[in-house]
Amino acid sequence: MDQVPSHPLGRDFVNAFHPGESRQAKKMINRSLIFEYRWKLLTLLLALALLATGLVRWWQGPEVAIEKVVRRDFVQTVVASGHVETPHRADIGSQVTGVVARIPVTEGQSVKAGDLLIELDGAELRANERLAAVAVAQAQARLRQLREVQAPVAEQGLRQAQVNLENARKTLARNQDLFEKKFIGEAALDDSRKAVELADAQMRSARTQFDTARTDGSDTALALAAVAQAEASLQAARARSAYAQVRAPRDGTLIARNVEVGDVVQPGKVLMTLSPAGLTQLVVDIDEKNLHLLALGQRALASADAYAQQRFTAELSYINPGVNAQTGSVQVKLDVPNPPPKLQQDMTVSVDIEVARHAQALLLPGSVVHDAEGATPWVLLLEEGRALRHPVRLGLRSGGWAEVLEGLKEGDAVIATSPAPAPGERVHTVVHTE
């Protein structure tokens, strides 16, 4: 008996069609055998192709991305964040103790110099002002009394005393003559002498009163001083009455309010904070490692975080001479000549300070430079299908880019893949697109 070849449909199927089977069954068996042989051949060829592809890729090395060295204008910037601030802030408080009766303004409101901010209950202050006004009237009345009454009376008294002294002297002279002629006794003469002495004393007293009542006398000086003192007290009372109304010292915006109606306020307590209108500045902290790059007058572009798309110009105007030991930063200030209308006090801002500009510089991404902060930075340069270590000398660095001063030329391909292949390793490339 002839051997029946194997068949994918199984031995039972083949046995059902022994040498005596029909021609149709034999054809089916032959087709199955041919299909099986072709499938095995195809599988073998595919395996050989995969093996060849693997060998080619192994020979080519790993696939890497590259960056081309380009030439273009390059600006180095120092990036920092900070806040908006006016050069001066006015802390507003009350100069007298009192109860808050009215607050006609709100936080964030723009005010003009002299606008009423806080009004205190001023009843007691006004009463003190009226008492001071009465004291002025009394002092002025005393001065008028001195000039209109006491001075004329003193003058008249002086004249009367002078007349009395003259009469007493004449009487003494007559009595002296009569005494010498023995018409009167010693007692009468002594009385005349005493009358002269009394009249002289009265005349001296009257002269003193007259002198003090004169326009340059002590009584007048005292009266004038009393008037001046009363007027000064009145001015002080008026000033204290004015303190019941707290007004804006200058134009600006109220950025803080710490008082409400009914509060009892005292001198020394900050009730409001005014941001005066005028020059606007940006206050930012710069890492001390960038201090050597900064110089007064450098221009910058800034934007408020709340309006990131609206950029405006600023100029570096102040560099703090000291370094913050805790943060390792230096505070700088930038003037904003034309601040945008939406820029508000204490807003957070981002600032790009232009510290250098080079025309047509050779550039490559800073991420492809190895040991960029060290003494000998290097890159992996693609040359003839291999990754070759190549030293470079760098210049400006900013915004993720580095300026190449030496070691590369325009168009050189630098390997950008991370982790990087080993130096000298064979690689094949895929052009990196941004």
C-alpha positions as CSV (number, residue, x, y, z in Angstrom):
1,M,0.0,0.0,0.0
2,D,1.3,3.4,-0.9
3,Q,2.0,5.9,2.0
4,V,-0.6,8.6,2.3
5,P,1.0,12.1,2.8
6,S,-0.1,14.1,5.8
7,H,-2.7,16.8,5.3
8,P,-3.9,19.7,7.4
9,L,-7.4,18.3,7.3
10,G,-6.3,15.2,9.2
11,R,-5.5,11.6,8.7
12,D,-9.1,10.4,8.7
13,F,-9.9,12.7,5.8
14,V,-7.0,11.3,3.7
15,N,-8.0,7.7,4.6
16,A,-11.5,8.4,3.4
17,F,-10.0,8.9,-0.1
18,H,-7.5,6.0,-0.5
19,P,-5.8,5.3,-3.8
20,G,-9.2,4.6,-5.1
21,E,-10.5,8.1,-4.3
22,S,-11.7,10.5,-7.0
23,R,-9.4,12.9,-8.9
24,Q,-11.1,15.8,-7.3
25,A,-10.0,14.7,-3.8
26,K,-6.4,14.4,-5.0
27,K,-6.4,17.9,-6.4
28,M,-7.5,19.2,-3.0
29,I,-4.7,17.4,-1.2
30,N,-2.1,18.8,-3.6
31,R,-3.4,22.4,-3.2
32,S,-3.2,22.1,0.6
33,L,0.4,20.8,0.4
34,I,1.4,23.7,-1.9
35,F,-0.2,26.3,0.5
36,E,1.6,24.9,3.5
37,Y,5.0,25.0,1.7
38,R,4.4,28.6,0.6
39,W,3.4,29.7,4.1
40,K,6.6,28.2,5.6
41,L,8.7,29.9,2.9
42,L,7.0,33.3,3.5
43,T,7.6,33.0,7.2
44,L,11.2,32.2,6.6
45,L,11.7,35.2,4.3
46,L,10.0,37.5,6.8
47,A,12.2,36.3,9.6
48,L,15.3,36.9,7.4
49,A,14.0,40.5,6.6
50,L,13.5,41.3,10.2
51,L,16.9,40.0,11.0
52,A,18.4,42.1,8.3
53,T,16.6,45.2,9.5
54,G,17.8,44.6,13.0
55,L,21.3,44.2,11.9
56,V,21.1,47.4,9.9
57,R,19.7,49.3,12.8
58,W,22.3,47.8,15.1
59,W,25.0,48.9,12.7
60,Q,23.5,52.4,12.4
61,G,23.3,52.9,16.2
62,P,20.5,54.5,18.2
63,E,18.1,57.0,16.7
64,V,18.8,60.6,17.9
65,A,17.3,64.1,17.4
66,I,19.5,66.9,16.3
67,E,19.6,70.7,16.6
68,K,21.2,72.9,14.0
69,V,23.5,75.8,14.9
70,V,21.7,79.0,13.6
71,R,22.8,82.6,13.2
72,R,20.5,85.5,14.3
73,D,20.3,88.5,16.5
74,F,20.4,87.6,20.1
75,V,19.2,89.5,23.2
76,Q,20.1,88.4,26.7
77,T,17.6,89.1,29.4
78,V,17.3,88.6,33.1
79,V,13.9,87.4,34.1
80,A,12.4,88.2,37.4
81,S,9.1,88.8,39.2
82,G,8.0,91.5,41.6
83,H,5.3,94.0,42.3
84,V,4.1,97.5,41.5
85,E,4.9,100.2,44.0
86,T,4.9,104.0,44.0
87,P,8.1,105.6,45.4
88,H,6.2,106.9,48.5
89,R,3.1,105.8,50.4
90,A,1.2,108.0,52.8
91,D,-0.1,106.4,56.0
92,I,-3.1,108.5,57.0
93,G,-4.3,108.7,60.7
94,S,-6.0,111.1,63.1
95,Q,-4.1,113.7,65.1
96,V,-6.7,113.8,67.8
97,T,-8.7,111.2,69.7
98,G,-12.3,110.9,68.6
99,V,-15.2,108.8,67.4
100,V,-15.5,108.3,63.6
101,A,-18.8,109.9,62.4
102,R,-18.5,109.5,58.6
103,I,-16.3,107.9,56.0
104,P,-17.2,109.3,52.5
105,V,-14.6,107.2,50.6
106,T,-14.0,103.6,49.8
107,E,-10.9,101.5,49.4
108,G,-9.5,101.6,45.9
109,Q,-11.0,105.1,45.2
110,S,-9.0,107.8,43.6
111,V,-9.0,111.1,45.5
112,K,-7.7,114.6,45.1
113,A,-5.6,116.6,47.5
114,G,-8.0,118.1,50.2
115,D,-10.8,115.5,49.7
116,L,-12.5,114.5,53.0
117,L,-11.5,110.9,54.0
118,I,-12.7,110.6,57.6
119,E,-14.9,112.9,59.7
120,L,-14.8,112.6,63.5
121,D,-17.4,113.8,66.0
122,G,-16.1,117.4,66.7
123,A,-18.6,118.7,69.3
124,E,-16.0,118.9,72.1
125,L,-13.4,120.4,69.7
126,R,-15.9,123.1,68.6
127,A,-16.7,123.9,72.2
128,N,-13.0,124.3,73.0
129,E,-12.7,126.6,70.0
130,R,-15.5,128.8,71.3
131,L,-13.9,129.0,74.8
132,A,-10.6,130.1,73.2
133,A,-12.5,132.8,71.2
134,V,-14.0,134.1,74.4
135,A,-10.6,134.2,76.0
136,V,-9.3,136.3,73.1
137,A,-12.2,138.7,73.5
138,Q,-11.5,139.1,77.2
139,A,-7.8,139.8,76.6
140,Q,-8.6,142.4,74.0
141,A,-11.1,144.0,76.4
142,R,-8.4,144.2,79.1
143,L,-6.0,145.9,76.6
144,R,-8.7,148.4,75.6
145,Q,-9.4,149.1,79.2
146,L,-5.7,149.8,79.8
147,R,-5.5,152.1,76.9
148,E,-8.8,153.8,77.2
149,V,-9.2,154.0,81.1
150,Q,-6.1,153.2,83.0
151,A,-3.6,155.1,80.9
152,P,-5.7,158.4,81.0
153,V,-6.4,158.0,84.7
154,A,-2.7,157.4,85.4
155,E,-1.8,160.5,83.4
156,Q,-4.3,162.6,85.3
157,G,-3.1,161.2,88.6
158,L,0.5,162.1,87.7
159,R,-0.5,165.7,86.9
160,Q,-2.5,165.9,90.1
161,A,0.5,164.6,92.1
162,Q,2.8,167.1,90.4
163,V,0.4,169.9,91.4
164,N,0.1,168.7,94.9
165,L,3.9,168.4,95.3
166,E,4.3,171.9,93.9
167,N,1.7,173.3,96.3
168,A,3.3,171.5,99.2
169,R,6.7,172.9,98.4
170,K,5.3,176.4,98.2
171,T,3.5,176.0,101.5
172,L,6.8,174.7,103.1
173,A,8.6,177.8,101.7
174,R,6.0,180.2,103.2
175,N,6.0,178.3,106.6
176,Q,9.8,178.4,106.6
177,D,9.7,182.2,106.2
178,L,7.0,182.5,108.9
179,F,9.0,180.3,111.2
180,E,12.0,182.4,110.8
181,K,9.9,185.5,111.7
182,K,8.5,183.6,114.7
183,F,5.0,183.7,113.4
184,I,4.6,179.9,113.6
185,G,6.1,177.2,115.7
186,E,8.3,174.3,115.0
187,A,5.4,171.9,114.8
188,A,3.7,173.7,111.9
189,L,7.0,173.8,110.0
190,D,7.4,170.0,110.5
191,D,3.9,169.4,109.2
192,S,4.8,171.4,106.0
193,R,7.9,169.3,105.6
194,K,5.8,166.1,106.0
195,A,3.3,167.3,103.5
196,V,6.1,167.8,100.9
197,E,7.4,164.3,101.5
198,L,4.0,162.8,101.1
199,A,3.3,164.8,98.0
200,D,6.6,163.7,96.5
201,A,5.9,160.0,97.3
202,Q,2.5,160.3,95.7
203,M,4.0,161.9,92.6
204,R,6.5,159.1,92.3
205,S,3.7,156.5,92.6
206,A,1.6,158.3,90.0
207,R,4.6,158.5,87.6
208,T,5.2,154.7,88.0
209,Q,1.5,154.0,87.2
210,F,1.7,156.4,84.3
211,D,4.9,154.7,83.0
212,T,3.4,151.2,83.2
213,A,0.2,152.3,81.4
214,R,2.1,153.9,78.5
215,T,2.2,152.1,75.1
216,D,5.7,150.9,75.9
217,G,4.9,150.2,79.6
218,S,4.9,146.9,81.4
219,D,1.1,146.8,81.9
220,T,0.6,147.3,78.2
221,A,3.2,144.6,77.4
222,L,1.4,142.2,79.7
223,A,-1.9,143.0,78.2
224,L,-0.5,142.5,74.7
225,A,1.1,139.2,75.7
226,A,-2.3,138.1,77.1
227,V,-4.0,138.9,73.8
228,A,-1.3,137.1,71.8
229,Q,-1.6,134.0,74.1
230,A,-5.3,134.0,73.8
231,E,-5.1,134.3,70.0
232,A,-2.6,131.5,69.9
233,S,-4.9,129.3,72.0
234,L,-7.7,130.1,69.6
235,Q,-5.6,129.1,66.6
236,A,-4.7,125.9,68.3
237,A,-8.3,125.2,69.1
238,R,-9.3,125.9,65.5
239,A,-6.5,123.6,64.3
240,R,-7.7,120.8,66.6
241,S,-11.2,121.4,65.3
242,A,-9.9,121.0,61.8
243,Y,-8.3,117.7,62.8
244,A,-11.8,116.3,63.1
245,Q,-11.8,116.2,59.3
246,V,-9.0,113.9,58.0
247,R,-8.3,115.0,54.4
248,A,-6.1,113.6,51.6
249,P,-2.6,115.2,51.6
250,R,-2.2,114.8,47.9
251,D,-3.7,113.2,44.8
252,G,-3.7,109.4,44.8
253,T,-5.5,106.1,45.3
254,L,-6.6,104.6,48.6
255,I,-5.1,101.2,48.7
256,A,-5.9,100.2,52.3
257,R,-8.6,101.1,54.9
258,N,-8.5,100.1,58.6
259,V,-11.4,102.1,60.1
260,E,-15.2,102.0,60.3
261,V,-17.9,104.4,61.4
262,G,-18.1,104.3,65.2
263,D,-14.5,103.4,65.9
264,V,-12.6,105.3,68.5
265,V,-9.4,106.4,66.9
266,Q,-6.2,107.8,68.5
267,P,-3.1,109.6,67.2
268,G,-0.5,107.2,65.8
269,K,-2.9,104.6,64.4
270,V,-2.8,104.1,60.6
271,L,-6.4,104.4,59.4
272,M,-5.8,104.5,55.6
273,T,-2.9,104.1,53.2
274,L,-2.7,106.4,50.2
275,S,-0.7,105.6,47.1
276,P,0.2,109.0,45.7
277,A,-0.3,109.7,42.1
278,G,3.0,110.1,40.1
279,L,5.9,108.0,39.2
280,T,5.2,104.2,39.2
281,Q,8.0,101.7,39.9
282,L,8.4,98.0,39.7
283,V,10.2,96.4,42.7
284,V,11.8,93.0,41.8
285,D,14.3,90.7,43.4
286,I,17.2,89.5,41.1
287,D,19.3,86.4,41.8
288,E,22.7,87.7,43.0
289,K,24.5,85.6,40.3
290,N,23.0,88.0,37.7
291,L,24.2,91.1,39.6
292,H,27.2,91.6,37.3
293,L,24.9,91.8,34.3
294,L,22.8,94.8,35.6
295,A,23.4,98.5,35.0
296,L,21.3,101.6,35.5
297,G,19.4,102.7,32.5
298,Q,18.9,99.2,31.1
299,R,15.5,98.8,29.4
300,A,13.0,96.1,30.2
301,L,9.6,94.7,29.1
302,A,7.1,93.9,31.8
303,S,3.6,92.7,32.2
304,A,1.2,92.3,35.1
305,D,0.3,88.7,35.7
306,A,-3.4,89.7,35.6
307,Y,-2.9,91.1,32.0
308,A,-0.1,89.0,30.7
309,Q,-0.7,90.0,27.1
310,Q,-0.3,93.7,27.8
311,R,3.4,94.4,27.9
312,F,4.9,97.8,28.7
313,T,8.4,99.3,28.9
314,A,10.4,100.1,32.1
315,E,13.9,101.3,32.9
316,L,16.2,100.2,35.6
317,S,16.7,103.1,38.0
318,Y,17.9,101.6,41.3
319,I,20.1,98.7,42.4
320,N,20.3,98.0,46.1
321,P,23.9,98.0,47.2
322,G,23.3,95.1,49.6
323,V,22.5,91.5,49.1
324,N,19.8,89.7,51.1
325,A,21.7,87.1,52.9
326,Q,18.6,84.9,53.5
327,T,17.4,84.8,49.9
328,G,20.6,85.5,48.0
329,S,18.8,88.2,45.9
330,V,19.3,91.8,45.2
331,Q,16.4,94.3,45.1
332,V,16.1,96.5,42.1
333,K,13.6,99.1,41.0
334,L,12.5,100.0,37.5
335,D,10.7,103.3,36.5
336,V,7.6,103.0,34.4
337,P,7.2,106.2,32.4
338,N,3.9,105.3,30.8
339,P,2.1,102.8,33.0
340,P,-1.0,101.2,31.5
341,P,-4.4,102.3,33.0
342,K,-5.0,98.8,34.5
343,L,-1.7,98.7,36.4
344,Q,-2.6,98.9,40.1
345,Q,-0.6,99.2,43.3
346,D,0.9,95.9,44.6
347,M,0.1,94.0,41.4
348,T,2.4,91.1,40.6
349,V,4.5,91.6,37.5
350,S,7.0,89.7,35.4
351,V,10.0,91.6,34.1
352,D,12.5,90.8,31.3
353,I,15.5,93.1,31.7
354,E,17.6,93.5,28.6
355,V,21.2,93.2,29.7
356,A,23.0,92.5,26.4
357,R,22.4,92.4,22.6
358,H,24.6,90.8,19.9
359,A,23.8,91.0,16.2
360,Q,24.0,87.8,14.1
361,A,25.3,85.5,16.8
362,L,25.7,81.8,16.5
363,L,23.1,80.1,18.7
364,L,22.0,76.7,19.8
365,P,19.6,75.5,22.5
366,G,21.2,75.5,26.0
367,S,19.8,72.1,26.7
368,V,22.2,70.4,24.3
369,V,25.3,71.9,26.0
370,H,26.9,69.6,28.6
371,D,28.6,71.0,31.7
372,A,27.4,74.5,30.6
373,E,28.3,76.0,34.0
374,G,31.7,74.4,34.2
375,A,35.0,75.5,32.9
376,T,34.9,73.3,29.7
377,P,31.4,73.0,28.2
378,W,31.0,70.6,25.3
379,V,28.4,69.2,22.9
380,L,27.9,66.0,21.0
381,L,28.5,66.9,17.4
382,L,27.2,64.6,14.6
383,E,30.0,63.9,12.2
384,E,29.9,61.0,9.6
385,G,27.2,59.1,11.5
386,R,28.9,59.2,14.9
387,A,28.4,61.3,18.1
388,L,31.7,63.1,18.7
389,R,32.5,65.1,21.8
390,H,33.3,68.7,20.8
391,P,34.4,71.5,23.2
392,V,32.7,74.9,22.8
393,R,33.1,78.4,24.3
394,L,29.9,80.1,25.3
395,G,28.9,83.7,25.4
396,L,25.4,85.1,26.3
397,R,22.8,82.8,27.6
398,S,19.1,83.6,27.9
399,G,15.7,82.2,27.2
400,G,16.9,78.6,26.8
401,W,19.5,79.6,24.1
402,A,23.3,79.9,24.3
403,E,25.6,82.0,22.2
404,V,28.6,80.0,20.7
405,L,31.8,82.0,20.5
406,E,34.1,79.2,19.5
407,G,33.9,75.5,18.5
408,L,30.9,75.4,16.1
409,K,29.8,77.0,12.8
410,E,26.5,77.8,11.3
411,G,24.6,74.6,10.2
412,D,26.5,72.2,12.5
413,A,24.2,69.4,13.8
414,V,24.3,68.9,17.5
415,I,22.7,65.8,19.1
416,A,19.8,66.8,21.3
417,T,18.6,63.4,22.5
418,S,18.5,62.7,26.3
419,P,20.0,60.5,27.6
420,A,22.8,61.3,25.2
421,P,24.6,58.5,23.4
422,A,28.2,57.7,24.3
423,P,30.9,59.8,22.6
424,G,32.1,58.0,19.5
425,E,29.0,55.9,19.2
426,R,27.4,55.4,15.8
427,V,24.0,57.0,15.5
428,H,21.3,57.8,12.9
429,T,19.3,61.0,13.0
430,V,15.8,62.3,13.0
431,V,15.6,66.0,12.3
432,H,14.2,67.8,15.4
433,T,11.3,70.2,14.6
434,E,10.2,72.9,17.0
